Amino acid sequence: SYDKVIAAQVSILHNSAYNVSAFQRFGFSSSASPESNEKEKENGRTTGSSNDATENDNSDDKGEGEEDLTMEDLIKLVTEKEELLKTKQEEIEKMKDKVLRTYADMENIMDRTKREAENSKKFAIQNFAKNLLDVADNLDRASSVVKESFSKIDTSKDTAGAVPLLKTLLEGVEMTEKQLAEVLKKFGVEKYDPTNEEFDPNRHNAVFQVPDATKPPGTVAVVLKAGYMLHDRIIRPAEVGVTIKTD
């Protein structure tokens, strides 16, 4: 029986050794070997020492680079940067001035275009109005002449009944003249009478001179044709007679 027990223990040890070798064959191990641990420690020491050496080299390089820049070099570098900044500032000021000038030119162009458009709209009827001025003059002339002649007619001798017809015709002419003046005024055309005004070559057209001691020289004494204005523009100056100094 003792021999059987010994044989059983030997078989158990043999099986356990076989199992351990199998685990190691497939990459499994219960604990690392002392040799591998010593190798890892040696590698760690070598890596740490190499890293320390690299850091020391870098620190030495940095120290040497900082020691290379002297105070004069720093002052020179700052001076160069200040000059560059000054140059860029001048360029910015020039560009700003150009932008402001361009903006001002654009505003002037817009204002001029707007003003020209308004003037074109405002004075679009100038030629048409000038052509109607002769019609207004003829109506005014006919009205004044007929009115003077009508006051001299003796109605007691009117056997044909012409006086009422003349009166109706005179009223029609006056109404037509008045309506034409209102239409012209509606579109900015107004009539002006410069009698007793000082002569102005921009507003008056002197046709002849009149010696008159009662008025100062250069005064409008007679108006042959009234003047007309379109808004603030003279479209026809008044034809006048101007006084001169008498001997």
LUMFI-272541 format. One record per residue (C-alpha): x, y, z; residue number from 1. Coordinates in steps of 0.1 Angstrom, whole numbers. Each point is the difference from the previous one (the first is absolute). Example, Ala and Ser with C-alpha at 12.3 -4.5 7.8 and 13.67 -1.06 7.14 Angstrom:
2
123,-45,78,1
14,34,-7,2
This chain:
247
0,0,0,1
29,23,7,2
13,-6,-35,3
-34,9,-15,4
0,34,18,5
34,9,-12,6
-9,-9,-36,7
-32,22,2,8
20,30,12,9
25,-4,-28,10
-28,-1,-26,11
-16,31,15,12
33,19,-2,13
6,-12,-35,14
-35,12,-11,15
5,34,17,16
33,5,-17,17
-16,-9,-33,18
-28,26,5,19
24,28,9,20
21,-7,-31,21
-32,1,-21,22
-11,34,14,23
34,14,-6,24
-1,-13,-36,25
-32,19,-7,26
13,33,16,27
-16,-3,35,28
21,2,31,29
-9,5,35,30
30,22,9,31
28,17,-18,32
35,-15,1,33
27,18,20,34
21,5,-31,35
-28,18,-19,36
-6,23,29,37
37,9,2,38
1,7,-37,39
-30,24,3,40
15,18,29,41
33,5,-20,42
-20,12,-30,43
-19,25,21,44
32,13,15,45
15,4,-34,46
-31,18,-14,47
-1,24,30,48
36,8,-3,49
-3,7,-37,50
-31,23,6,51
19,19,27,52
29,4,-24,53
-23,13,-27,54
-17,25,23,55
34,12,12,56
11,4,-36,57
-32,20,-8,58
5,22,31,59
36,6,-10,60
-11,10,-35,61
-26,24,14,62
24,15,23,63
25,5,-28,64
-27,15,-23,65
-11,24,27,66
36,9,8,67
6,8,-38,68
-26,29,0,69
18,29,17,70
-16,33,11,71
11,17,-32,72
-16,-26,-21,73
-33,3,19,74
1,38,-4,75
7,-3,-37,76
-29,-25,-4,77
-24,23,18,78
11,30,-21,79
-6,-20,-32,80
-35,-10,12,81
-8,36,9,82
10,12,-35,83
-20,-27,-16,84
-30,9,21,85
4,37,-9,86
2,-9,-37,87
-32,-21,2,88
-17,28,20,89
8,25,-28,90
-13,-24,-26,91
-32,-4,20,92
-4,38,2,93
5,4,-38,94
-26,-27,-7,95
-24,17,24,96
5,33,-17,97
-6,-16,-34,98
-32,-16,13,99
-13,33,14,100
8,18,-32,101
-17,-27,-21,102
-30,2,23,103
-2,38,-3,104
3,-2,-38,105
-28,-25,-1,106
-22,22,22,107
7,30,-23,108
-9,-20,-31,109
-32,-12,17,110
-9,35,10,111
8,14,-34,112
-20,-27,-18,113
-29,6,23,114
1,37,-5,115
2,-4,-38,116
-29,-24,0,117
-21,25,21,118
10,28,-24,119
-9,-20,-30,120
-34,-8,15,121
-4,36,12,122
8,17,-33,123
-13,-26,-24,124
-27,23,-12,125
22,30,-6,126
-1,-1,-38,127
-37,-6,0,128
-6,28,24,129
21,24,-21,130
-21,-7,-30,131
-32,9,19,132
14,33,11,133
-8,17,-33,134
-36,-12,3,135
-3,15,34,136
15,33,-13,137
-26,1,-28,138
-29,-6,23,139
13,27,24,140
4,24,-29,141
-34,-7,-14,142
-17,3,34,143
16,34,7,144
-7,15,-34,145
-36,-12,-2,146
-7,12,36,147
13,36,-9,148
-21,1,-32,149
-31,-14,16,150
0,28,26,151
-3,25,-29,152
-30,-15,-17,153
-33,19,2,154
-26,-26,9,155
-29,23,-9,156
10,-1,-37,157
3,-38,-1,158
-30,-10,-21,159
14,-33,-12,160
7,-13,36,161
38,-4,-5,162
8,13,35,163
-12,-31,19,164
19,-22,-25,165
32,19,5,166
-5,-1,38,167
-4,-38,-2,168
31,-3,-22,169
20,21,24,170
-11,-21,30,171
10,-32,-19,172
34,14,-9,173
6,10,36,174
-11,-33,14,175
22,-19,-25,176
30,22,10,177
-7,-6,37,178
-4,-38,-4,179
32,-2,-20,180
19,19,27,181
-14,-24,26,182
11,-30,-20,183
35,14,-5,184
3,8,37,185
-11,-35,9,186
31,-13,-18,187
23,26,15,188
-2,27,-28,189
-6,34,15,190
-2,35,-16,191
18,30,15,192
-2,37,-6,193
33,18,7,194
-14,36,-1,195
20,24,22,196
25,-27,8,197
37,5,-4,198
13,-13,-33,199
14,-35,3,200
16,-15,-32,201
-9,-35,12,202
-37,8,3,203
-5,29,-24,204
7,6,-37,205
5,38,-6,206
-15,10,-34,207
3,37,3,208
9,28,25,209
-23,27,13,210
11,33,15,211
-19,4,32,212
10,24,28,213
-27,-14,24,214
18,-34,3,215
36,-9,6,216
20,-11,-30,217
-1,-37,-7,218
-36,-4,10,219
-26,-20,-20,220
-24,27,-13,221
-19,-19,-27,222
-9,-37,-4,223
-6,-11,-36,224
-2,-37,8,225
-4,-15,34,226
26,-26,12,227
-6,-36,9,228
17,-24,24,229
-1,-37,3,230
4,-7,37,231
33,19,7,232
12,2,-36,233
-6,28,-24,234
-14,-14,-32,235
-7,34,-16,236
14,33,12,237
-23,30,0,238
4,25,-29,239
2,34,16,240
10,36,-4,241
25,13,25,242
4,36,13,243
32,20,-6,244
14,30,17,245
-13,33,-15,246
21,31,-7,247
